Amino acid sequence: MVMDNHKPVGFAHCSVRVDYVEGTHTTPVAYLEGIYVDRAFRGNGLAGKLLQYCENWAKKKGCTEFASDCSLDNVSSYIFHKKMGFSEVQKIICFTKDIS
């Protein structure tokens, strides 16, 4: 988490997954579960720094691959991922069904 005058302005949440992760070839895999920077603090590399912190954390956990995802309509997230060196590996459609 990144703070500005004791106010949170950005965070990244990553985990280590041992189940299958699309497009990866090893296990465990570090996974960027979420990243956010307040609009007023965007455009200055803060998200990239948060991601780098997560990548360093993941290496210490023994991970050699780092994965993430974004929804198809989240263009800014897609652009961020590409800019940060992620490669697109797959697009999926998720389904849900009410069984009550």
ZAMARGU-4260 file (C-alpha; in steps of 0.2 Angstrom, whole numbers, plus 5000, padded with zeros to 4 digits):
<rodrens>
0) 5000/5000/5000 | 5006/5018/4996 | 5001/5032/5008 | 5000/5050/5005 | 4998/5061/5021
5) 4992/5045/5030 | 4979/5042/5016 | 4980/5026/5005 | 4982/5031/4987 | 4987/5014/4979
10) 4989/4996/4983 | 4993/4980/4974 | 4988/4963/4980 | 4997/4947/4974 | 4996/4929/4979
15) 5005/4913/4975 | 4994/4900/4966 | 4998/4882/4965 | 4983/4877/4954 | 4983/4879/4936
20) 4986/4897/4929 | 4981/4900/4911 | 4997/4902/4900 | 5010/4896/4913 | 5021/4882/4913
25) 5027/4881/4931 | 5020/4880/4949 | 5019/4890/4960 | 5014/4905/4950 | 5013/4923/4957
30) 4997/4931/4953 | 4992/4949/4953 | 4975/4949/4961 | 4972/4967/4960 | 4981/4984/4958
35) 4974/5001/4960 | 4981/5019/4961 | 4970/5034/4965 | 4966/5045/4949 | 4975/5060/4957
40) 4991/5049/4958 | 4991/5040/4941 | 5003/5043/4927 | 5019/5045/4938 | 5024/5026/4938
45) 5017/5022/4955 | 5008/5006/4948 | 5024/5000/4940 | 5033/5002/4957 | 5019/4992/4966
50) 5021/4979/4952 | 5040/4978/4954 | 5038/4976/4973 | 5026/4961/4970 | 5038/4953/4957
55) 5052/4954/4969 | 5041/4947/4983 | 5036/4933/4971 | 5054/4929/4967 | 5058/4927/4985
60) 5044/4915/4986 | 5052/4904/4972 | 5041/4909/4958 | 5048/4911/4941 | 5032/4916/4932
65) 5020/4930/4936 | 5002/4931/4930 | 4987/4942/4930 | 4970/4945/4922 | 4958/4959/4917
70) 4941/4960/4911 | 4938/4962/4892 | 4931/4979/4894 | 4945/4986/4906 | 4955/4995/4892
75) 4966/5005/4905 | 4971/4988/4914 | 4975/4980/4897 | 4986/4994/4892 | 4995/4994/4909
80) 4998/4975/4908 | 5005/4977/4890 | 5016/4991/4896 | 5022/4981/4911 | 5028/4967/4899
85) 5014/4955/4902 | 5009/4944/4886 | 4991/4940/4882 | 4989/4921/4883 | 4971/4918/4882
90) 4953/4926/4882 | 4939/4917/4892 | 4921/4919/4894 | 4914/4916/4912 | 4897/4909/4915
95) 4885/4908/4930 | 4869/4899/4933 | 4856/4901/4946 | 4852/4884/4953 | 4841/4889/4968
</rodrens>
